[in-house]
């Protein structure tokens, strides 16, 4: 079974925790509704990935995968820590 990380370039792995941290900061320090945080992270992912890898079709795909991994990782942690 392939994981999402199998499709992400190694150079871009660092952006996953960066986006997770930015997402947490957005949640606690702004009035941005929670439902807009994933789309905001996707936009930031496009920007950061474009800077790191250049503005190409591949970097756009990488940015979607990176944002997806960050949001999925956060949700997985949140669900695992929920003891309801």
Secondary structure, DSSP 8 states (H G I E B T S, - for coil): ---GGGTS-GGGTHHHHHHHHHHHHHHHHS---GGGHHHHHHHHHHHHHHHHH-SSHHHHHHHHHHHHHHHHHHHHHHHHH---
